[in-house]
Amino acid sequence: MKVMMKDQFANYVVQKVLETCDDQQREAILTRIKAHLNTLKKYTYGKHIVARVEKLVAAGEKRLGLQPSRVLPED
């Protein structure tokens, strides 16, 4: 999956999976992706995944009525 997230075309597959899976599956995938977010920021296509993860986290927090948090640590 790490390779897919950096690939020109495969990153869209990962994004689609995140968009279409159920909440439990999404949480499992996001947990694994979050460990690689800082590395993904360095790749053109990895940035698409970072943006999608941040969007999903923000949407989940909004749905739960939580205060927005930072997905990535400050550099």
C-alpha positions as a printed NumPy array, in Angstrom:
array([[  0.   ,   0.   ,   0.   ],
       [  2.938,   2.349,   0.662],
       [  3.982,   1.973,  -2.959],
       [  0.429,   2.561,  -4.162],
       [  0.11 ,   5.801,  -2.196],
       [  3.133,   7.258,  -4.028],
       [  2.131,   6.058,  -7.485],
       [  0.716,   8.379, -10.128],
       [ -2.369,   6.23 , -10.703],
       [ -2.575,   3.858,  -7.746],
       [ -2.998,   6.706,  -5.253],
       [ -6.479,   7.184,  -6.718],
       [ -7.264,   3.548,  -5.926],
       [ -6.291,   4.131,  -2.296],
       [ -8.425,   7.292,  -2.203],
       [-11.399,   5.426,  -3.661],
       [-11.018,   2.636,  -1.109],
       [-11.062,   5.221,   1.699],
       [-14.145,   6.811,   0.183],
       [-16.14 ,   3.609,  -0.268],
       [-15.234,   1.393,   2.692],
       [-17.241,   1.224,   5.902],
       [-16.253,   3.164,   9.037],
       [-14.454,   0.269,  10.716],
       [-12.391,  -0.503,   7.624],
       [-11.64 ,   3.204,   7.116],
       [-10.324,   3.544,  10.67 ],
       [ -8.056,   0.513,  10.217],
       [ -6.661,   1.873,   6.956],
       [ -6.265,   5.414,   8.302],
       [ -4.366,   4.125,  11.314],
       [ -1.839,   2.491,   9.021],
       [ -1.622,   5.456,   6.659],
       [ -1.132,   8.001,   9.458],
       [  2.193,   6.389,  10.352],
       [  3.496,   7.376,   6.899],
       [  2.009,  10.861,   6.439],
       [  5.262,  12.781,   6.94 ],
       [  6.986,  10.631,   4.333],
       [  4.063,  10.918,   1.913],
       [  4.272,  14.734,   2.045],
       [  7.576,  14.464,   0.157],
       [  6.015,  12.78 ,  -2.883],
       [  3.88 ,  14.497,  -5.487],
       [  1.213,  11.802,  -5.481],
       [  1.572,  11.062,  -1.78 ],
       [  0.334,  14.596,  -1.144],
       [ -3.031,  13.558,  -2.588],
       [ -3.316,  10.885,   0.107],
       [ -2.291,  13.332,   2.838],
       [ -4.995,  15.757,   1.707],
       [ -7.619,  13.004,   1.601],
       [ -6.675,  11.739,   5.074],
       [ -6.854,  15.25 ,   6.518],
       [-10.262,  15.723,   4.909],
       [-11.576,  12.413,   6.272],
       [-10.247,  13.102,   9.768],
       [-11.804,  16.574,   9.784],
       [-15.132,  15.188,   8.552],
       [-15.09 ,  12.484,  11.23 ],
       [-14.332,  15.004,  13.96 ],
       [-17.068,  17.31 ,  12.712],
       [-19.53 ,  14.413,  12.663],
       [-18.594,  13.519,  16.243],
       [-18.711,  17.142,  17.381],
       [-15.008,  17.227,  18.305],
       [-12.605,  20.131,  18.008],
       [-10.445,  19.893,  14.889],
       [ -7.02 ,  18.403,  15.516],
       [ -3.838,  18.392,  13.476],
       [ -3.233,  15.133,  11.639],
       [  0.407,  15.946,  11.014],
       [  2.842,  17.19 ,  13.633],
       [  4.16 ,  20.696,  13.074],
       [  7.521,  20.806,  11.274]])
